[in-house]
Amino acid sequence: MKLLLTSGGVTNSSIRDALIRLLGKPISESRALFIPTAQWGQPACTPETVWASTADRWPDQPGLPGMGWQSVGVLELTALPSIPEDRWVPWVRDADVLLVDGGEAVYLAHWLRQSGLADLLPSLPDLVWVGVSAGSMVMTPRIGRAFVDWQPDGTDETLGVVDFSIFPHLDYPGWTQNTLEAAHRWAAQLPGPAYAIDEQTAISVRDGDVEVISEGQWEHFPR
């Protein structure tokens, strides 16, 4: 599996070009599945926000479903345990890309495991995972206590597909808790390396090679 881990999605031409390189073909020839599941675990999200993301109706904010895919469908992870695997697994195998929305990363990790999708992913080397915020953080080993909203007294551990953590929405307008100083404090509490990335930045991971693609601001916190 190939990863494009973003804070705010495909927000500029550099990130879009990186996505096309990972796909190995044009977006217009690629089949996508959109996963909104993480929003249900985030107290700030609502049925209206889930609809806005799925329908690509956020005002003045480009979304993933409306990028011009050959086809795009919705894959709701909380539904998968209630239907046979031989129904939904072919949907995933036929997809070129999973578009994984933001919300709450630990909740998303829980449903990736419960649904069986986490176990399936290693068998799909050509599949591209495009994460937004929590959809990116879920691929890391830890998200840090500051980002745990679903079960505040529970774990901050996620899937650990990559060996670094991600602090998203760096210096986002009006979000005073997402400053670079806050990112430094967050990173100091983690046992491994980490990145802080803004809305114009993404991290590409392919065959173990990590590349930062940015037209904005980011910082690496090595260990």
Z-matrix of the N, CA and C atoms (Angstrom, degrees):
N
C 1 1.457
C 2 1.527 1 110.22
N 3 1.310 2 115.34 1 141.12
C 4 1.458 3 122.55 2 178.69
C 5 1.521 4 108.91 3 -108.23
N 6 1.328 5 116.72 4 142.85
C 7 1.459 6 121.38 5 -172.46
C 8 1.522 7 111.71 6 -119.89
N 9 1.339 8 115.46 7 138.56
C 10 1.458 9 122.12 8 167.46
C 11 1.521 10 105.65 9 -127.49
N 12 1.315 11 115.79 10 102.49
C 13 1.460 12 122.90 11 -171.46
C 14 1.525 13 108.85 12 -101.75
N 15 1.332 14 115.50 13 113.35
C 16 1.455 15 120.87 14 -174.17
C 17 1.520 16 110.82 15 -119.24
N 18 1.316 17 115.00 16 166.79
C 19 1.460 18 121.60 17 172.07
C 20 1.523 19 110.31 18 -91.67
N 21 1.340 20 116.40 19 -46.81
C 22 1.455 21 120.48 20 -173.90
C 23 1.509 22 115.22 21 -121.96
N 24 1.339 23 117.33 22 7.71
C 25 1.458 24 120.12 23 -179.83
C 26 1.517 25 112.19 24 104.64
N 27 1.326 26 115.29 25 -160.51
C 28 1.470 27 121.51 26 -179.43
C 29 1.525 28 106.77 27 -89.82
N 30 1.327 29 115.39 28 87.46
C 31 1.461 30 122.28 29 -167.76
C 32 1.516 31 114.44 30 -101.12
N 33 1.330 32 118.21 31 -6.85
C 34 1.466 33 119.50 32 179.74
C 35 1.526 34 109.55 33 -153.23
N 36 1.313 35 115.78 34 172.56
C 37 1.462 36 120.68 35 -174.12
C 38 1.528 37 112.23 36 -67.94
N 39 1.315 38 117.93 37 -31.15
C 40 1.466 39 119.80 38 179.42
C 41 1.524 40 111.10 39 -65.52
N 42 1.331 41 117.00 40 -43.85
C 43 1.466 42 120.42 41 178.34
C 44 1.523 43 110.07 42 -67.73
N 45 1.321 44 116.61 43 -39.39
C 46 1.474 45 119.90 44 178.29
C 47 1.523 46 110.46 45 -62.19
N 48 1.323 47 118.05 46 -43.29
C 49 1.458 48 121.12 47 178.84
C 50 1.527 49 110.91 48 -63.00
N 51 1.339 50 116.27 49 -38.38
C 52 1.464 51 119.71 50 177.93
C 53 1.523 52 110.69 51 -64.29
N 54 1.324 53 116.89 52 -39.10
C 55 1.461 54 120.67 53 177.17
C 56 1.521 55 111.16 54 -61.89
N 57 1.307 56 117.23 55 -44.33
C 58 1.465 57 120.76 56 -179.28
C 59 1.527 58 110.61 57 -64.10
N 60 1.330 59 116.88 58 -37.26
C 61 1.467 60 119.38 59 176.58
C 62 1.523 61 110.72 60 -63.15
N 63 1.313 62 117.62 61 -41.10
C 64 1.462 63 120.46 62 179.53
C 65 1.524 64 111.06 63 -67.53
N 66 1.327 65 117.11 64 -39.74
C 67 1.458 66 120.98 65 178.43
C 68 1.523 67 111.91 66 -66.81
N 69 1.316 68 116.13 67 -35.82
C 70 1.459 69 120.75 68 -176.14
C 71 1.517 70 113.69 69 76.24
N 72 1.321 71 116.54 70 13.44
C 73 1.462 72 121.57 71 178.23
C 74 1.519 73 108.21 72 -164.64
N 75 1.330 74 119.06 73 168.28
C 76 1.461 75 120.53 74 -178.43
C 77 1.528 76 112.39 75 -64.26
N 78 1.325 77 115.13 76 153.98
C 79 1.456 78 120.87 77 175.44
C 80 1.521 79 110.43 78 -58.40
N 81 1.319 80 117.13 79 -37.94
C 82 1.466 81 121.40 80 -177.84
C 83 1.516 82 113.39 81 -66.07
N 84 1.340 83 117.39 82 -12.37
C 85 1.464 84 121.19 83 178.58
C 86 1.524 85 111.45 84 -108.70
N 87 1.332 86 117.50 85 11.78
C 88 1.464 87 122.24 86 -173.16
C 89 1.523 88 111.24 87 -113.99
N 90 1.335 89 115.13 88 139.85
C 91 1.456 90 122.19 89 -179.95
C 92 1.527 91 109.13 90 -97.45
N 93 1.336 92 116.42 91 130.27
C 94 1.466 93 121.41 92 -174.05
C 95 1.527 94 111.32 93 -121.17
N 96 1.335 95 114.93 94 148.15
C 97 1.460 96 122.46 95 168.38
C 98 1.523 97 108.06 96 -122.20
N 99 1.317 98 116.17 97 130.41
C 100 1.464 99 122.42 98 -178.95
C 101 1.526 100 109.27 99 -100.44
N 102 1.331 101 116.50 100 129.79
C 103 1.467 102 122.61 101 -177.03
C 104 1.533 103 108.80 102 -114.45
N 105 1.339 104 118.88 103 106.13
C 106 1.466 105 121.98 104 -179.00
C 107 1.529 106 114.10 105 -92.35
N 108 1.324 107 117.97 106 2.95
C 109 1.466 108 123.10 107 -165.81
C 110 1.519 109 114.39 108 -52.94
N 111 1.323 110 118.41 109 -39.18
C 112 1.470 111 120.83 110 -173.97
C 113 1.521 112 112.93 111 -59.98
N 114 1.323 113 117.28 112 -25.22
C 115 1.464 114 119.09 113 -178.56
C 116 1.526 115 112.30 114 -64.10
N 117 1.349 116 117.39 115 -32.06
C 118 1.468 117 119.16 116 -176.16
C 119 1.526 118 111.84 117 -66.07
N 120 1.324 119 117.75 118 -22.54
C 121 1.461 120 120.82 119 179.59
C 122 1.511 121 114.62 120 -92.00
N 123 1.320 122 117.59 121 -3.02
C 124 1.475 123 122.30 122 -177.06
C 125 1.529 124 109.05 123 -102.50
N 126 1.343 125 119.44 124 116.34
C 127 1.468 126 121.17 125 -176.56
C 128 1.521 127 114.70 126 -57.32
N 129 1.324 128 118.26 127 -24.66
C 130 1.465 129 120.33 128 -179.43
C 131 1.526 130 112.73 129 -79.13
N 132 1.329 131 117.52 130 -11.16
C 133 1.463 132 120.78 131 -178.02
C 134 1.526 133 110.73 132 -92.67
N 135 1.316 134 115.76 133 156.27
C 136 1.461 135 123.21 134 -175.30
C 137 1.521 136 109.35 135 -140.75
N 138 1.340 137 118.55 136 170.61
C 139 1.466 138 119.03 137 173.09
C 140 1.528 139 112.32 138 -56.29
N 141 1.333 140 116.68 139 -31.88
C 142 1.466 141 119.60 140 178.97
C 143 1.522 142 112.02 141 -68.44
N 144 1.341 143 117.41 142 -38.49
C 145 1.462 144 118.89 143 178.95
C 146 1.528 145 111.03 144 -70.16
N 147 1.328 146 116.39 145 -35.69
C 148 1.467 147 119.23 146 176.82
C 149 1.525 148 109.88 147 -62.97
N 150 1.314 149 116.55 148 -43.58
C 151 1.468 150 119.68 149 178.32
C 152 1.523 151 111.09 150 -63.62
N 153 1.334 152 117.01 151 -44.03
C 154 1.463 153 120.19 152 -177.79
C 155 1.523 154 111.08 153 -60.95
N 156 1.338 155 117.05 154 -39.66
C 157 1.462 156 119.86 155 178.96
C 158 1.518 157 111.86 156 -70.29
N 159 1.337 158 116.23 157 -43.71
C 160 1.458 159 120.53 158 -177.21
C 161 1.526 160 111.33 159 -67.46
N 162 1.333 161 116.13 160 -39.77
C 163 1.469 162 121.13 161 -179.20
C 164 1.519 163 112.74 162 -87.56
N 165 1.349 164 116.89 163 0.09
C 166 1.468 165 122.21 164 -178.49
C 167 1.524 166 110.44 165 55.95
N 168 1.335 167 115.98 166 53.53
C 169 1.460 168 121.66 167 -175.87
C 170 1.523 169 113.34 168 -118.57
N 171 1.339 170 117.90 169 19.26
C 172 1.452 171 118.19 170 173.71
C 173 1.525 172 109.17 171 -70.48
N 174 1.328 173 119.51 172 128.20
C 175 1.467 174 120.46 173 -178.30
C 176 1.525 175 111.63 174 -66.30
N 177 1.324 176 115.15 175 132.78
C 178 1.475 177 122.31 176 175.72
C 179 1.520 178 112.73 177 57.27
N 180 1.326 179 117.37 178 27.36
C 181 1.466 180 120.48 179 -179.94
C 182 1.524 181 108.66 180 -140.12
N 183 1.341 182 117.56 181 110.83
C 184 1.470 183 118.82 182 -178.69
C 185 1.516 184 111.03 183 -66.23
N 186 1.320 185 116.13 184 138.13
C 187 1.453 186 121.05 185 179.38
C 188 1.510 187 111.80 186 -112.16
N 189 1.328 188 116.19 187 171.19
C 190 1.457 189 120.74 188 -177.99
C 191 1.526 190 114.09 189 -76.46
N 192 1.341 191 120.14 190 -40.42
C 193 1.465 192 118.19 191 -175.21
C 194 1.526 193 114.61 192 -63.98
N 195 1.325 194 118.14 193 -27.08
C 196 1.454 195 120.73 194 -174.83
C 197 1.507 196 115.20 195 -95.43
N 198 1.331 197 118.33 196 25.69
C 199 1.458 198 121.30 197 -175.11
C 200 1.517 199 114.04 198 -82.74
N 201 1.324 200 117.87 199 -2.31
C 202 1.453 201 119.64 200 179.45
C 203 1.510 202 114.34 201 97.35
N 204 1.336 203 117.35 202 33.47
C 205 1.456 204 121.74 203 179.32
C 206 1.527 205 111.42 204 -67.70
N 207 1.323 206 116.22 205 156.61
C 208 1.459 207 120.44 206 172.70
C 209 1.530 208 109.87 207 -58.98
N 210 1.327 209 115.66 208 -41.71
C 211 1.458 210 121.60 209 173.47
C 212 1.526 211 107.72 210 -153.07
N 213 1.316 212 116.38 211 154.12
C 214 1.465 213 120.82 212 176.66
C 215 1.522 214 108.08 213 -144.84
N 216 1.316 215 116.22 214 133.16
C 217 1.454 216 122.88 215 178.21
C 218 1.513 217 110.28 216 -131.49
N 219 1.326 218 115.85 217 173.40
C 220 1.460 219 122.39 218 -179.98
C 221 1.525 220 109.22 219 -106.86
N 222 1.319 221 116.52 220 131.75
C 223 1.461 222 123.11 221 175.05
C 224 1.530 223 107.04 222 -118.90
N 225 1.334 224 116.91 223 104.91
C 226 1.467 225 121.92 224 -179.76
C 227 1.525 226 108.83 225 -96.40
N 228 1.337 227 115.90 226 111.57
C 229 1.461 228 120.45 227 -171.81
C 230 1.517 229 113.34 228 -65.14
N 231 1.332 230 117.89 229 -31.45
C 232 1.459 231 119.45 230 -178.40
C 233 1.525 232 111.60 231 -66.67
N 234 1.329 233 118.11 232 -19.58
C 235 1.463 234 121.69 233 179.31
C 236 1.522 235 112.87 234 -85.02
N 237 1.323 236 117.85 235 -22.95
C 238 1.461 237 120.08 236 -169.66
C 239 1.523 238 114.24 237 -63.17
N 240 1.346 239 120.71 238 -37.81
C 241 1.464 240 118.31 239 179.72
C 242 1.525 241 114.18 240 -62.29
N 243 1.326 242 117.22 241 -17.63
C 244 1.466 243 120.46 242 -176.56
C 245 1.524 244 112.98 243 -94.25
N 246 1.340 245 117.46 244 0.94
C 247 1.472 246 119.56 245 178.82
C 248 1.526 247 108.80 246 -128.18
N 249 1.332 248 118.10 247 155.91
C 250 1.466 249 120.58 248 -177.06
C 251 1.527 250 112.12 249 -63.17
N 252 1.322 251 115.56 250 143.91
C 253 1.464 252 119.94 251 177.82
C 254 1.524 253 111.64 252 -61.01
N 255 1.329 254 116.88 253 -33.83
C 256 1.462 255 117.58 254 -177.85
C 257 1.525 256 112.09 255 -70.51
N 258 1.329 257 116.68 256 -3.42
C 259 1.455 258 119.67 257 173.13
C 260 1.520 259 111.21 258 -92.03
N 261 1.362 260 116.91 259 -47.68
C 262 1.458 261 118.32 260 -172.03
C 263 1.525 262 114.05 261 -92.72
N 264 1.329 263 118.50 262 -27.08
C 265 1.470 264 119.31 263 -179.49
C 266 1.530 265 111.89 264 -59.20
N 267 1.346 266 119.81 265 -41.81
C 268 1.469 267 118.27 266 176.50
C 269 1.520 268 113.66 267 -61.43
N 270 1.340 269 117.92 268 -30.56
C 271 1.471 270 119.30 269 176.24
C 272 1.527 271 110.29 270 -59.70
N 273 1.343 272 115.08 271 -44.44
C 274 1.467 273 119.52 272 -178.48
C 275 1.526 274 110.40 273 -70.57
N 276 1.317 275 117.07 274 -42.92
C 277 1.472 276 119.97 275 -179.30
C 278 1.520 277 111.73 276 -63.44
N 279 1.323 278 117.84 277 -29.98
C 280 1.460 279 121.13 278 -179.57
C 281 1.526 280 113.04 279 -82.30
N 282 1.329 281 117.08 280 -10.90
C 283 1.465 282 120.78 281 -177.29
C 284 1.530 283 110.53 282 -82.61
N 285 1.314 284 115.45 283 149.76
C 286 1.466 285 121.49 284 172.05
C 287 1.524 286 111.45 285 -92.21
N 288 1.335 287 116.28 286 -26.17
C 289 1.458 288 119.99 287 -173.25
C 290 1.521 289 110.26 288 -150.45
N 291 1.334 290 115.61 289 141.39
C 292 1.455 291 122.67 290 169.44
C 293 1.520 292 108.06 291 -105.69
N 294 1.326 293 116.20 292 125.86
C 295 1.463 294 122.57 293 178.95
C 296 1.521 295 106.81 294 -102.81
N 297 1.331 296 117.01 295 107.92
C 298 1.461 297 121.10 296 -167.06
C 299 1.526 298 109.58 297 -110.57
N 300 1.328 299 114.85 298 110.60
C 301 1.458 300 121.28 299 -172.08
C 302 1.527 301 111.74 300 -74.38
N 303 1.335 302 114.40 301 166.70
C 304 1.449 303 121.37 302 178.84
C 305 1.514 304 113.10 303 -81.99
N 306 1.329 305 115.29 304 178.85
C 307 1.454 306 122.85 305 -177.42
C 308 1.510 307 109.50 306 149.33
N 309 1.330 308 117.59 307 -113.57
C 310 1.460 309 122.39 308 -179.58
C 311 1.516 310 108.84 309 -121.62
N 312 1.337 311 115.73 310 119.39
C 313 1.463 312 120.16 311 -169.17
C 314 1.523 313 112.83 312 -72.60
N 315 1.338 314 119.27 313 -37.28
C 316 1.464 315 120.38 314 179.93
C 317 1.531 316 110.15 315 -67.78
N 318 1.332 317 116.68 316 -39.72
C 319 1.468 318 121.22 317 175.65
C 320 1.528 319 110.03 318 -61.14
N 321 1.310 320 116.55 319 -43.69
C 322 1.461 321 120.88 320 178.46
C 323 1.526 322 110.55 321 -62.17
N 324 1.333 323 117.68 322 -43.87
C 325 1.466 324 120.93 323 177.97
C 326 1.525 325 110.68 324 -59.53
N 327 1.336 326 116.56 325 -41.63
C 328 1.457 327 121.22 326 178.53
C 329 1.525 328 110.82 327 -57.08
N 330 1.329 329 117.31 328 -47.70
C 331 1.461 330 120.06 329 -176.15
C 332 1.516 331 112.96 330 -77.89
N 333 1.320 332 117.65 331 -24.74
C 334 1.458 333 118.78 332 171.39
C 335 1.527 334 110.29 333 -63.42
N 336 1.335 335 116.57 334 -38.80
C 337 1.461 336 120.12 335 177.95
C 338 1.525 337 110.92 336 -73.62
N 339 1.317 338 117.10 337 -47.57
C 340 1.457 339 121.36 338 -176.48
C 341 1.527 340 112.08 339 -62.45
N 342 1.310 341 116.27 340 -35.76
C 343 1.463 342 120.63 341 -177.85
C 344 1.517 343 112.80 342 -75.18
N 345 1.329 344 116.83 343 -22.89
C 346 1.451 345 121.06 344 -173.99
C 347 1.515 346 113.68 345 93.79
N 348 1.339 347 117.32 346 -6.40
C 349 1.465 348 119.42 347 -178.67
C 350 1.525 349 111.34 348 -66.55
N 351 1.318 350 118.50 349 -35.83
C 352 1.471 351 120.86 350 179.57
C 353 1.525 352 110.90 351 -59.61
N 354 1.333 353 117.43 352 -37.54
C 355 1.459 354 120.87 353 179.31
C 356 1.525 355 112.02 354 -73.19
N 357 1.321 356 116.76 355 -28.17
C 358 1.462 357 120.89 356 -179.09
C 359 1.522 358 112.49 357 -76.91
N 360 1.311 359 117.46 358 -34.37
C 361 1.466 360 121.55 359 -170.38
C 362 1.530 361 114.51 360 -55.55
N 363 1.337 362 120.52 361 -41.17
C 364 1.474 363 118.56 362 -179.05
C 365 1.526 364 114.31 363 -61.07
N 366 1.334 365 117.61 364 -18.27
C 367 1.467 366 120.59 365 -179.86
C 368 1.523 367 112.52 366 -88.22
N 369 1.344 368 116.92 367 6.12
C 370 1.464 369 121.14 368 -175.05
C 371 1.537 370 109.86 369 -122.12
N 372 1.333 371 117.79 370 74.11
C 373 1.465 372 120.52 371 -174.04
C 374 1.519 373 114.73 372 -65.84
N 375 1.321 374 118.07 373 -23.78
C 376 1.460 375 120.62 374 -177.10
C 377 1.520 376 113.25 375 -93.36
N 378 1.317 377 117.41 376 -9.12
C 379 1.458 378 121.15 377 -179.17
C 380 1.529 379 110.58 378 -70.24
N 381 1.326 380 116.36 379 139.13
C 382 1.471 381 121.57 380 177.24
C 383 1.532 382 108.44 381 -104.97
N 384 1.311 383 115.29 382 129.86
C 385 1.467 384 122.96 383 176.37
C 386 1.527 385 107.62 384 -104.58
N 387 1.324 386 116.96 385 116.31
C 388 1.459 387 121.19 386 175.30
C 389 1.520 388 107.71 387 -108.29
N 390 1.308 389 117.22 388 112.36
C 391 1.447 390 122.04 389 -178.43
C 392 1.516 391 111.79 390 -103.19
N 393 1.329 392 115.47 391 145.81
C 394 1.462 393 122.47 392 171.23
C 395 1.522 394 107.50 393 -118.05
N 396 1.326 395 117.37 394 121.41
C 397 1.463 396 121.98 395 175.49
C 398 1.531 397 110.43 396 54.26
N 399 1.345 398 118.84 397 -112.71
C 400 1.467 399 120.69 398 179.73
C 401 1.516 400 112.19 399 -58.89
N 402 1.333 401 117.17 400 -29.01
C 403 1.455 402 121.02 401 176.28
C 404 1.517 403 112.63 402 -66.01
N 405 1.322 404 117.06 403 -20.05
C 406 1.462 405 122.85 404 172.21
C 407 1.520 406 110.88 405 -92.06
N 408 1.329 407 116.36 406 -44.37
C 409 1.466 408 121.40 407 -177.11
C 410 1.518 409 112.38 408 -60.62
N 411 1.343 410 117.43 409 -29.61
C 412 1.461 411 120.40 410 -177.98
C 413 1.520 412 112.09 411 -63.16
N 414 1.316 413 118.46 412 -22.34
C 415 1.453 414 121.49 413 179.54
C 416 1.530 415 112.83 414 -81.42
N 417 1.317 416 118.16 415 -6.14
C 418 1.455 417 123.10 416 -177.74
C 419 1.527 418 110.47 417 -91.76
N 420 1.339 419 117.76 418 167.57
C 421 1.479 420 118.80 419 179.31
C 422 1.520 421 113.64 420 -76.46
N 423 1.336 422 118.16 421 -33.88
C 424 1.466 423 123.38 422 -177.17
C 425 1.525 424 108.32 423 -143.80
N 426 1.346 425 116.97 424 146.70
C 427 1.465 426 119.45 425 176.69
C 428 1.523 427 112.31 426 -108.18
N 429 1.341 428 118.20 427 -10.79
C 430 1.462 429 121.09 428 -178.00
C 431 1.524 430 110.85 429 87.56
N 432 1.323 431 116.82 430 145.54
C 433 1.462 432 121.30 431 -175.04
C 434 1.526 433 112.32 432 -60.43
N 435 1.315 434 118.09 433 -30.25
C 436 1.469 435 121.30 434 -176.17
C 437 1.523 436 112.42 435 -62.74
N 438 1.330 437 117.68 436 -21.74
C 439 1.464 438 120.66 437 -175.42
C 440 1.532 439 112.95 438 -105.13
N 441 1.325 440 117.71 439 6.06
C 442 1.463 441 120.65 440 -179.89
C 443 1.524 442 108.93 441 -88.35
N 444 1.331 443 116.95 442 114.39
C 445 1.466 444 122.21 443 -179.26
C 446 1.526 445 113.40 444 -120.51
N 447 1.331 446 118.10 445 -22.77
C 448 1.457 447 120.64 446 -174.52
C 449 1.531 448 110.89 447 -73.70
N 450 1.325 449 117.80 448 -53.84
C 451 1.460 450 123.74 449 177.15
C 452 1.528 451 106.80 450 -129.80
N 453 1.340 452 117.68 451 87.66
C 454 1.464 453 121.16 452 -171.78
C 455 1.524 454 114.63 453 -56.21
N 456 1.333 455 117.66 454 -26.33
C 457 1.463 456 120.20 455 179.03
C 458 1.525 457 112.45 456 -94.42
N 459 1.327 458 116.27 457 4.06
C 460 1.462 459 120.24 458 -178.29
C 461 1.512 460 112.85 459 -94.78
N 462 1.298 461 115.61 460 -162.83
C 463 1.455 462 122.09 461 -175.72
C 464 1.528 463 112.05 462 -75.85
N 465 1.330 464 115.22 463 157.95
C 466 1.464 465 120.08 464 169.60
C 467 1.526 466 110.01 465 -109.96
N 468 1.333 467 116.29 466 14.31
C 469 1.456 468 121.03 467 -178.99
C 470 1.526 469 110.71 468 -81.05
N 471 1.338 470 114.75 469 141.30
C 472 1.455 471 120.80 470 177.83
C 473 1.537 472 108.73 471 -124.15
N 474 1.319 473 120.24 472 -147.72
C 475 1.465 474 120.28 473 -167.11
C 476 1.529 475 114.73 474 -80.34
N 477 1.321 476 118.70 475 -27.37
C 478 1.451 477 120.61 476 178.85
C 479 1.519 478 114.56 477 69.35
N 480 1.326 479 117.31 478 30.96
C 481 1.465 480 120.33 479 176.31
C 482 1.530 481 110.34 480 -68.10
N 483 1.334 482 116.67 481 -36.93
C 484 1.462 483 121.98 482 172.30
C 485 1.529 484 108.46 483 -108.03
N 486 1.318 485 117.19 484 168.91
C 487 1.465 486 119.96 485 -175.17
C 488 1.528 487 112.79 486 -103.59
N 489 1.333 488 117.79 487 11.95
C 490 1.455 489 121.37 488 -179.73
C 491 1.524 490 109.64 489 -124.92
N 492 1.334 491 115.69 490 158.49
C 493 1.463 492 121.97 491 177.12
C 494 1.529 493 110.15 492 -102.76
N 495 1.333 494 115.88 493 164.78
C 496 1.465 495 121.20 494 -175.77
C 497 1.520 496 110.41 495 -131.74
N 498 1.323 497 115.82 496 129.11
C 499 1.463 498 124.91 497 171.32
C 500 1.523 499 106.11 498 -104.38
N 501 1.349 500 119.16 499 105.59
C 502 1.466 501 120.52 500 -174.84
C 503 1.529 502 112.61 501 -89.09
N 504 1.310 503 115.60 502 173.31
C 505 1.474 504 123.37 503 172.91
C 506 1.531 505 112.32 504 57.46
N 507 1.321 506 116.16 505 39.96
C 508 1.460 507 120.92 506 179.33
C 509 1.532 508 110.22 507 -59.27
N 510 1.335 509 116.04 508 128.11
C 511 1.472 510 123.08 509 177.97
C 512 1.522 511 112.52 510 54.99
N 513 1.336 512 116.63 511 34.46
C 514 1.457 513 120.15 512 177.30
C 515 1.523 514 109.69 513 -65.51
N 516 1.327 515 119.28 514 134.03
C 517 1.469 516 121.20 515 -175.65
C 518 1.530 517 112.86 516 -55.54
N 519 1.318 518 114.88 517 125.43
C 520 1.448 519 120.79 518 177.84
C 521 1.518 520 115.24 519 86.26
N 522 1.344 521 117.72 520 -8.61
C 523 1.468 522 120.85 521 -179.58
C 524 1.533 523 108.30 522 -98.81
N 525 1.308 524 116.28 523 86.30
C 526 1.460 525 121.01 524 -174.03
C 527 1.527 526 112.56 525 -66.88
N 528 1.339 527 117.36 526 -17.50
C 529 1.460 528 120.17 527 179.68
C 530 1.525 529 112.17 528 -84.76
N 531 1.335 530 117.44 529 -0.59
C 532 1.462 531 120.51 530 -176.49
C 533 1.527 532 112.33 531 -113.16
N 534 1.304 533 116.38 532 36.54
C 535 1.456 534 121.61 533 177.93
C 536 1.527 535 110.97 534 -79.41
N 537 1.317 536 116.12 535 166.35
C 538 1.455 537 119.96 536 176.71
C 539 1.527 538 110.72 537 -64.32
N 540 1.328 539 116.86 538 -35.00
C 541 1.467 540 119.70 539 176.79
C 542 1.524 541 111.16 540 -62.18
N 543 1.343 542 116.25 541 -41.74
C 544 1.464 543 120.06 542 177.09
C 545 1.526 544 110.77 543 -64.01
N 546 1.331 545 116.57 544 -37.06
C 547 1.464 546 120.23 545 178.68
C 548 1.524 547 111.10 546 -64.41
N 549 1.327 548 117.31 547 -39.28
C 550 1.466 549 120.64 548 176.98
C 551 1.525 550 110.51 549 -61.64
N 552 1.337 551 117.86 550 -43.65
C 553 1.469 552 120.89 551 179.12
C 554 1.528 553 110.68 552 -64.25
N 555 1.321 554 116.04 553 -41.75
C 556 1.465 555 121.73 554 178.17
C 557 1.524 556 110.66 555 -60.82
N 558 1.318 557 117.13 556 -48.03
C 559 1.464 558 121.38 557 -176.68
C 560 1.527 559 111.46 558 -64.98
N 561 1.321 560 117.30 559 -32.75
C 562 1.458 561 120.83 560 -178.35
C 563 1.528 562 111.99 561 -66.10
N 564 1.326 563 117.17 562 -19.35
C 565 1.461 564 121.34 563 -178.80
C 566 1.533 565 112.86 564 -92.51
N 567 1.316 566 117.08 565 -1.68
C 568 1.458 567 121.46 566 -177.24
C 569 1.531 568 110.71 567 -102.78
N 570 1.326 569 117.49 568 147.66
C 571 1.467 570 119.69 569 -177.23
C 572 1.520 571 114.61 570 -82.01
N 573 1.343 572 117.51 571 -12.16
C 574 1.460 573 120.51 572 -175.58
C 575 1.507 574 112.90 573 -125.09
N 576 1.324 575 117.54 574 -176.15
C 577 1.460 576 121.82 575 179.91
C 578 1.523 577 111.36 576 -68.99
N 579 1.325 578 115.39 577 162.47
C 580 1.464 579 119.96 578 -177.16
C 581 1.516 580 109.95 579 -155.72
N 582 1.333 581 114.55 580 163.22
C 583 1.457 582 122.99 581 174.33
C 584 1.522 583 108.69 582 -129.99
N 585 1.320 584 116.22 583 141.66
C 586 1.459 585 122.50 584 164.86
C 587 1.524 586 106.93 585 -106.07
N 588 1.344 587 116.41 586 128.92
C 589 1.467 588 119.99 587 -175.39
C 590 1.529 589 110.09 588 -133.51
N 591 1.336 590 115.53 589 145.90
C 592 1.461 591 119.71 590 177.51
C 593 1.528 592 110.08 591 -98.15
N 594 1.334 593 116.32 592 -172.62
C 595 1.460 594 120.80 593 -174.11
C 596 1.527 595 113.27 594 -69.26
N 597 1.315 596 117.73 595 -15.25
C 598 1.466 597 121.54 596 -179.05
C 599 1.524 598 112.12 597 -102.07
N 600 1.324 599 116.93 598 18.12
C 601 1.461 600 121.97 599 -174.21
C 602 1.522 601 110.46 600 -128.44
N 603 1.322 602 116.21 601 145.74
C 604 1.459 603 122.61 602 174.24
C 605 1.526 604 108.84 603 -141.00
N 606 1.323 605 115.40 604 160.70
C 607 1.460 606 122.08 605 175.87
C 608 1.523 607 107.62 606 -120.26
N 609 1.324 608 116.44 607 119.91
C 610 1.460 609 122.47 608 178.64
C 611 1.530 610 108.79 609 -97.24
N 612 1.330 611 115.71 610 133.57
C 613 1.469 612 120.75 611 177.98
C 614 1.521 613 107.82 612 -129.71
N 615 1.322 614 115.20 613 120.07
C 616 1.471 615 121.30 614 -179.31
C 617 1.513 616 109.12 615 -143.58
N 618 1.338 617 116.08 616 121.41
C 619 1.472 618 121.48 617 -179.61
C 620 1.524 619 111.14 618 54.01
N 621 1.317 620 116.88 619 36.56
C 622 1.451 621 121.69 620 177.98
C 623 1.514 622 115.12 621 84.10
N 624 1.329 623 117.58 622 -8.18
C 625 1.463 624 121.30 623 179.45
C 626 1.531 625 109.43 624 -86.67
N 627 1.322 626 116.60 625 127.12
C 628 1.463 627 123.19 626 -177.50
C 629 1.526 628 108.95 627 -107.53
N 630 1.339 629 115.57 628 128.04
C 631 1.465 630 121.06 629 179.53
C 632 1.521 631 109.33 630 -133.98
N 633 1.323 632 116.61 631 130.94
C 634 1.458 633 121.75 632 174.91
C 635 1.523 634 108.83 633 -90.00
N 636 1.316 635 116.20 634 125.84
C 637 1.474 636 122.69 635 176.73
C 638 1.517 637 106.82 636 -111.97
N 639 1.324 638 118.11 637 120.06
C 640 1.461 639 118.28 638 -172.69
C 641 1.520 640 112.68 639 -150.37
N 642 1.321 641 114.35 640 138.50
C 643 1.458 642 122.66 641 164.64
C 644 1.528 643 108.68 642 -116.65
N 645 1.329 644 115.83 643 19.83
C 646 1.461 645 120.91 644 -176.55
C 647 1.519 646 111.79 645 -137.62
N 648 1.344 647 115.92 646 -133.03
C 649 1.458 648 121.60 647 -174.43
C 650 1.534 649 109.60 648 -121.25
N 651 1.317 650 115.16 649 141.48
C 652 1.452 651 120.64 650 175.90
C 653 1.520 652 109.13 651 -158.08
N 654 1.304 653 116.43 652 163.03
C 655 1.459 654 121.05 653 176.76
C 656 1.528 655 109.51 654 -146.73
N 657 1.318 656 115.37 655 140.66
C 658 1.457 657 122.23 656 177.98
C 659 1.523 658 108.43 657 -102.21
N 660 1.328 659 115.58 658 135.09
C 661 1.471 660 122.31 659 176.29
C 662 1.521 661 107.97 660 -115.28
N 663 1.345 662 117.84 661 93.43
C 664 1.480 663 119.58 662 -177.33
C 665 1.518 664 111.39 663 -74.76
N 666 1.304 665 115.32 664 161.73
C 667 1.462 666 122.49 665 173.17
C 668 1.520 667 107.63 666 -128.30
